[in-house]
């Protein structure tokens, strides 16, 4: 076991020293939603994308001139809007022409760690991988309009914490375009695989989706020994 640890340490050091590494900052804005496929015969439910975003640091390590392994440390804000409509009932439980309308807003703040493989085609790069996120805050608001015999009843309920898992995981894909040596435009899409809603029937499923576009700036670039040798030979 001790020999194995020594070998793995030496291998990691060799990879670290010989490959080019880039570190930088990224800022993205876009849209997100928390899907809820719950269906009931008397309820119409629609989920809308809402403005969201993320900010953080990225790191990538070159496997070759055209391929990279990358990871990031991000603060991610997820927003979602949902609308429920159902027929109101009279005193004998018969449906009327009026509707009970509930507007739902959900907010979740995550710390995210994606890991991905990136392939470069001239100035264009494509990447695909996975992402794990950890919830650090959440809240929600439910506003209901209820018609009652010609009058309107308004309910407004807020929640300081949603009934969600402390984590999420899913797949993500992205595309980057190199504007200069240090500046990039990027677009990314994330699809959560985990049902983040806790302790509820299986037909209640909340899953996170997010699509963003933004910029990244590379402020540190370290050439490995291998890259330095290749550059000297090419000169």
C-alpha positions in Angstrom: 0.0 0.0 0.0 2.8 2.4 0.9 4.6 1.7 -2.5 1.3 2.3 -4.3 0.9 5.7 -2.6 4.5 6.6 -3.5 3.9 5.6 -7.2 0.7 7.6 -7.4 2.3 10.6 -5.8 5.2 10.5 -8.3 2.9 10.0 -11.2 0.7 13.0 -10.1 3.8 15.2 -9.7 5.1 14.1 -13.2 1.7 15.0 -14.8 1.6 18.3 -12.9 5.1 19.4 -13.9 5.0 18.3 -17.6 1.6 19.7 -18.7 0.5 23.3 -19.3 -2.0 24.6 -16.8 -4.4 27.6 -16.9 -6.2 29.3 -14.1 -8.8 32.1 -14.5 -12.1 33.7 -13.6 -15.5 33.2 -15.2 -18.8 35.1 -15.0 -22.0 33.7 -16.7 -25.6 34.8 -16.8 -28.6 33.0 -18.2 -31.8 31.1 -17.4 -32.7 28.3 -15.0 -35.7 26.3 -13.9 -36.7 23.5 -11.5 -38.9 21.1 -13.4 -41.8 19.5 -11.7 -43.6 16.8 -13.8 -46.4 16.4 -11.3 -49.8 16.0 -13.2 -53.3 16.1 -11.7 -56.6 15.9 -13.6 -57.8 19.2 -12.1 -54.5 21.1 -12.1 -52.7 22.8 -14.9 -49.0 23.4 -14.1 -46.4 25.4 -16.1 -42.8 25.9 -15.2 -40.9 28.9 -16.6 -37.2 29.7 -17.0 -36.0 32.6 -14.7 -32.9 34.8 -14.8 -29.9 33.1 -13.0 -26.1 33.0 -13.1 -22.8 31.8 -11.7 -19.3 33.1 -11.0 -16.1 31.4 -10.0 -12.7 30.1 -10.9 -11.6 27.6 -13.5 -8.5 25.4 -13.9 -7.5 23.2 -16.8 -4.6 20.9 -17.5 -3.5 20.1 -21.1 -3.3 16.5 -22.1 -2.1 17.5 -25.5 -2.3 20.6 -27.7 -5.9 19.9 -28.5 -7.3 18.3 -25.3 -7.7 19.4 -21.7 -9.0 18.2 -18.4 -10.8 21.0 -16.5 -12.5 21.7 -13.2 -14.1 24.8 -11.6 -15.2 26.2 -8.3 -18.4 28.1 -8.7 -21.1 30.0 -6.8 -24.3 29.1 -8.7 -27.7 30.8 -8.3 -30.7 28.8 -9.4 -34.1 30.6 -9.9 -37.4 29.1 -11.0 -41.1 30.2 -11.5 -44.1 27.9 -11.5 -47.8 28.6 -12.0 -50.7 26.3 -10.9 -54.3 26.8 -12.0 -57.3 24.8 -10.8 -61.0 25.3 -11.0 -62.6 26.9 -8.0 -65.5 25.1 -6.3 -68.8 26.3 -5.0 -70.3 25.4 -1.6 -71.5 22.0 -2.9 -68.1 21.2 -4.3 -69.0 21.8 -7.9 -66.5 23.4 -10.3 -67.1 27.0 -11.3 -65.9 29.2 -14.1 -63.3 30.8 -11.8 -59.8 29.6 -11.1 -57.5 29.2 -8.1 -54.1 30.5 -9.2 -50.9 29.9 -7.4 -47.6 31.5 -8.4 -44.5 29.9 -7.0 -40.9 31.3 -6.9 -38.0 29.1 -5.8 -34.4 30.2 -5.1 -31.4 28.0 -4.5 -27.8 29.0 -3.9 -25.2 26.3 -4.7 -21.4 25.8 -4.5 -20.6 23.8 -7.7 -17.7 21.7 -8.8 -17.8 20.6 -12.4 -15.2 18.2 -14.0 -15.0 17.9 -17.7 -13.0 16.9 -20.8 -12.4 19.6 -23.4 -11.4 19.3 -27.0 -10.0 22.2 -29.0 -10.7 23.0 -32.7 -8.6 26.0 -33.5 -10.3 28.9 -31.6 -13.4 26.8 -30.8 -13.4 24.3 -27.8 -16.1 21.8 -26.9 -16.4 20.2 -23.4 -18.5 17.7 -21.7 -18.5 16.2 -18.2 -20.4 16.1 -14.8 -21.1 18.5 -12.0 -21.7 18.2 -8.3 -23.3 21.0 -6.3 -23.9 21.6 -2.6 -26.8 23.8 -1.4 -25.8 26.6 0.9 -29.2 28.5 1.0 -32.7 28.2 -0.4 -36.1 30.0 -0.1 -39.5 30.0 -1.7 -42.7 32.1 -2.0 -46.2 30.8 -2.8 -48.8 33.5 -3.7 -52.4 32.2 -4.2 -55.5 34.0 -5.5 -58.7 32.2 -4.4 -62.1 33.4 -5.6 -64.8 33.0 -2.9 -68.4 33.9 -3.6 -67.6 37.1 -5.5 -64.7 38.1 -3.3 -61.0 37.4 -3.7 -58.8 35.8 -1.0 -55.1 36.3 -1.2 -52.6 33.9 0.5 -48.9 34.9 0.5 -46.6 32.3 2.2 -42.8 32.5 2.3 -40.3 29.7 3.2 -36.9 30.5 4.5 -35.7 27.0 3.5 -37.0 24.5 0.8 -37.4 20.8 1.5 -34.4 19.8 -0.7 -31.4 17.6 -0.6 -28.1 19.3 0.4 -26.6 18.3 -2.9 -27.3 17.8 -6.6 -25.4 16.1 -9.5 -25.8 16.0 -13.2 -24.3 16.4 -16.7 -23.1 19.5 -18.3 -21.8 20.5 -21.7 -20.2 23.7 -23.0 -18.6 25.5 -25.9 -15.8 28.2 -25.7 -14.6 30.6 -28.3 -11.1 32.1 -28.0 -11.2 35.9 -28.6 -7.6 36.6 -27.5 -4.9 34.7 -25.6 -6.7 35.4 -22.3 -10.4 36.1 -23.1 -13.0 33.6 -24.0 -16.8 33.6 -24.7 -18.5 30.5 -23.3 -21.9 28.9 -23.3 -22.9 26.0 -21.0 -25.9 23.8 -20.3 -26.5 21.8 -17.1 -29.1 19.1 -16.5 -29.6 17.8 -13.0 -30.1 14.0 -12.6 -31.0 14.0 -8.9 -34.5 14.5 -7.6 -33.6 17.3 -5.1 -37.0 17.2 -3.3 -36.8 15.2 -0.1 -39.2 12.8 1.6 -42.0 13.1 -0.9 -43.9 10.6 -3.1 -42.0 9.4 -6.2 -44.3 11.4 -8.6 -43.0 14.6 -7.1 -39.7 15.3 -8.7 -37.7 18.5 -8.8 -34.8 18.6 -11.2 -32.6 21.6 -12.0 -31.8 22.9 -15.4 -29.6 25.9 -16.3 -28.3 27.4 -19.5 -25.8 30.3 -19.4 -23.5 32.4 -21.6 -20.6 34.5 -20.4 -16.9 35.2 -20.4 -13.8 33.7 -18.9 -10.5 35.4 -18.4 -7.2 33.4 -18.0 -4.9 35.2 -15.6 -2.3 32.5 -14.9 -0.7 30.2 -17.5 2.0 27.8 -16.5 4.0 25.9 -19.2 5.2 22.4 -18.3 8.6 21.1 -19.1 7.2 19.2 -22.1 5.6 22.3 -23.6 8.8 24.3 -23.1 10.9 21.7 -24.8 8.5 21.6 -27.8 8.5 25.4 -28.1 12.3 25.4 -28.2 12.4 22.7 -30.9 9.9 24.6 -33.0 11.9 27.9 -32.9 
